[in-house]
């Protein structure tokens, strides 16, 4: 047991390195606890599985958009929307359970904004479409019209709104002096990369015609 007054117990001591402490002529080895490393490995695997599930949902949303022959940007946007829905929900649950960092970075904020905008936009327009359809009188036809109506709006929130909102949001955070949290983890880095992907794809394909999404999607579908 290490006594409280020992220099080994002082967190400011810089001589403590990987379980070895050297003071004068005395060398003391401290057993490294393998549990944090195992826990970190488990968290990484779980998050990778979460990303796989998010990509699967994205592909599932892109399929009906492709079938109704919407523009290629809307198809890509639907896939990105599916990812944002899962990751946005994961961020909200993490915050509700108080498992995440005390202060969000830009990555987590991106997941929350993209997921929230997608949820509200799709549900609102789906309800508007279903309520405006004449002839339904029971819950089942209404639910059918609601499900059918929502697929026309899968791609819009992320593909049309986020490319403009995310840069403005990042610029606002920098000006406001947003407090930096702890070291970014996988979820934080994934959110940052997602923001870069959304903005980069939109401007490269839609605004500047540097990428032909129609040719890419047609080739992938074959």
Rosetta blueprint (number, residue, H / E / L):
1 X L
2 X L
3 X L
4 X L
5 X L
6 X L
7 X H
8 X H
9 X H
10 X L
11 X L
12 X L
13 X L
14 X L
15 X L
16 X L
17 X E
18 X L
19 X L
20 X E
21 X E
22 X E
23 X E
24 X L
25 X L
26 X E
27 X E
28 X E
29 X E
30 X L
31 X L
32 X L
33 X L
34 X L
35 X H
36 X H
37 X H
38 X H
39 X H
40 X H
41 X H
42 X H
43 X H
44 X H
45 X H
46 X H
47 X H
48 X H
49 X H
50 X H
51 X H
52 X H
53 X H
54 X H
55 X H
56 X H
57 X H
58 X H
59 X H
60 X H
61 X H
62 X H
63 X H
64 X H
65 X H
66 X H
67 X H
68 X L
69 X L
70 X L
71 X L
72 X H
73 X H
74 X H
75 X H
76 X H
77 X H
78 X H
79 X H
80 X H
81 X H
82 X H
83 X H
84 X H
85 X H
86 X H
87 X H
88 X H
89 X H
90 X H
91 X H
92 X H
93 X H
94 X H
95 X H
96 X H
97 X L
98 X L
99 X L
100 X L
101 X L
102 X L
103 X L
104 X L
105 X L
106 X H
107 X H
108 X H
109 X H
110 X H
111 X H
112 X H
113 X H
114 X H
115 X H
116 X H
117 X H
118 X H
119 X H
120 X H
121 X H
122 X H
123 X H
124 X H
125 X H
126 X H
127 X H
128 X H
129 X H
130 X H
131 X H
132 X L
133 X L
134 X L
135 X L
136 X L
137 X L
138 X L
139 X H
140 X H
141 X H
142 X H
143 X H
144 X H
145 X H
146 X H
147 X H
148 X H
149 X H
150 X H
151 X H
152 X H
153 X H
154 X L
155 X L
156 X H
157 X H
158 X H
159 X H
160 X H
161 X H
162 X H
163 X H
164 X H
165 X H
166 X H
167 X H
168 X H
169 X H
170 X H
171 X H
172 X H
173 X H
174 X H
175 X H
176 X H
177 X L
178 X L
179 X L
180 X L
181 X L
182 X L
183 X L
184 X L
185 X L
186 X H
187 X H
188 X H
189 X H
190 X H
191 X H
192 X H
193 X H
194 X H
195 X H
196 X H
197 X H
198 X H
199 X H
200 X H
201 X H
202 X H
203 X H
204 X H
205 X H
206 X H
207 X H
208 X L
209 X L
210 X L
211 X L
212 X L
213 X H
214 X H
215 X H
216 X H
217 X H
218 X H
219 X H
220 X H
221 X H
222 X L
